[in-house]
Amino acid sequence: MTAQQTTTASEQTTTQYHWIMTVQTSDGRVNTRTAIITVPDGFTRASAFDYVFKQFKADYGSPLTVLFFELQPNRL
């Protein structure tokens, strides 16, 4: 007999990612931030970018130019 593995919504796995983003405002200010986010399976790189970018927009407004963005699993 073979064991079957099932996953319910309450058992959804997550992964931690470390991100770094640098933006420049229209008046030339440059800001770099870094943090760790924990995302559920199925979360896309584009979704992570939007999540991070919205934080900068909330603080600095628009327009913003992204100078650098990096997203990597937070493990060695």
C-alpha positions, -999 to +999 in steps of 0.1 A: +000+000+000+013+035-009+009+064+014-009+094-002+000+129+009-027+156+008-024+192+017-053+213+029-056+250+029-047+252+065-015+233+058-003+255+030+035+259+029+053+292+028+087+303+017+108+332+030+124+356+005+149+383+010+144+414-012+164+445-019+150+475-039+165+508-048+143+536-062+148+572-073+122+599-070+115+625-096+134+651-075+165+628-074+162+612-039+175+576-038+163+551-013+173+515-007+155+491+015+158+454+023+136+430+042+123+395+044+088+385+032+070+352+038+049+341+008+025+312+002+031+287-026+020+301-059+030+337-051+048+350-082+079+371-085+057+398-101+034+398-071+064+402-048+077+431-069+043+448-067+041+442-030+075+459-024+070+487-049+037+497-034+055+503-001+078+528-018+049+545-036+031+549-003+061+567+012+074+587-018+045+589-043+047+587-080+066+587-103+094+564-091+122+548-110+133+514-099+171+513-101+176+478-086+154+449-075+166+415-062+145+387-047+161+354-035+150+326-012+162+334+023+184+303+027+219+294+021 
